[in-house]
């Protein structure tokens, strides 16, 4: 815990009064408290305490192996913490399975594309909508009769420009389109917490802006808490209200982008030694 | 740009099939023939053997289709399906052998067998929380073996290896003849009643399964098969869905078992619990096409027909080719299993996704619905 350095969050609050008042009035929607997971003797995430205020986008950065995706897995429930807690709106969700966390509003887009490969693009999105509208246990109605779900699914596909590919198998999409579908599934879940794990990884240059505009649009609504793991520094600078730096499983710095990026430990840990020279 | 249009009003027939058709003209034709022949079997065939075969086809259609709900739709590889089949059959057999041929005994016996099967189905599904993939399959195999051993050891209840012979309620009994003369050329008797009971129940169960797999619930099962991890992350409690699917499949297999008991008026370990039946079910589903429901129905018909008629057909061929000893030896009827194996190989080679699955992939139907 000793080497955790908190960037000057106070001065940041003073500068952006609007965000600061929002932060004071609303409770931290999502928070982790001393969150750790050990695989054998190795602590992949080590005592990370962090609050993610509503209406803000927090970028989580750090070198490969820093524990960013593991931290995500602990928050969305794919991994269970060895110690520490995850809080959502004052509720302790540390031991809930992923499905229960998803129903409480934690939505996650995965780093490695994680779709239903042999189902159609439409079906992939429809399943996400159905999961929150709860007719999953209606056994004798026809899924195709739920036209409002179909309409919503097409609306979501429209936002990522996939509406014309609705009826082809997800596996048949190009890599970039699969990334978009991954995000469409997240949108369709209508979560309160959006978790993007390297959303632009492997996307072609002309596809990236579509996705960034989308994230920016979600952010502009100011309703949601957004967590973003991202390697591209320009993306982080453009989108992030706040940056959290992980290094070897520990939170080494957090604060506004301008101050965090220039911290020596960040430059060393994240950008590598070469960035210093 | 907006490519969404609300589904047009479906015809009654299509609604009956839950909007899910065989998806290829050949598959549709085979299904139509199957339903037609089963619907009119007692009128089409004179012999009781042929009608009994038709009844067996109907029962195995339900058994294979219910197994498809597990294997093809949910992706659960279980070898305990015959256990549920046996539970239904033993429920009827024990009740009727114990308290005589009354409808109430039949009802209580079937309900007990079906209910117990559903509970056991849930129990086995819950095992998947602890053990995964091949290890889960091995455990289901062990559970099925335990059932088989129990059935043959609990002699006082199950009749052991000999099984139980019993009488069925009079209306279903072969000795039931309400009319001395045939009505419209058909002899009305208990056999006919039994046949149509089996046919109607099987048809209703098959349509119910079609509805189930096209319901929101069925979509979730497919999602679990495709990517269990993602389904969970969307908010679906995978284990609950799996358990429910397992319970439904088990109950349907048990109902098929009760029908089998009524057809044979006998039940024993070899008729409903044997592992060779499990293999048959597996082959029916794989040959017909996993995850299509129509496939397992066609697969069941082909398998049962092959088991009953391949031997006589070979006999016929052997006699036909008698002048050529070598050829005649090839068609030696005792070697029917060899021929069955050969036919399987052809099907697997030319229909890798099963008959209906491969036809759909080849045809007009997009596999990705």
Interface residues (C-beta under 8 A of the other chain):
Chain A: X76 X78 X97 X98 X99 X100 X102 X103 X108 X110 X114 X115 X116 X117 X118 X119 X120 X123 X126 X127 X128 X130 X131 X132 X135 X136 X137 X138 X139 X140 X141 X142 X143 X144 X145 X146 X147 X150 X151 X154 X158 X163 X164 X166 X167 X168 X169 X185 X189
Chain B: X1 X2 X3 X4 X6 X7 X15 X18 X19 X211 X212 X214 X215 X216 X217 X218 X219 X220 X222 X223 X226 X227 X229 X230 X231 X232 X233 X234 X235 X236 X237 X238 X241 X244 X366 X367 X368 X369
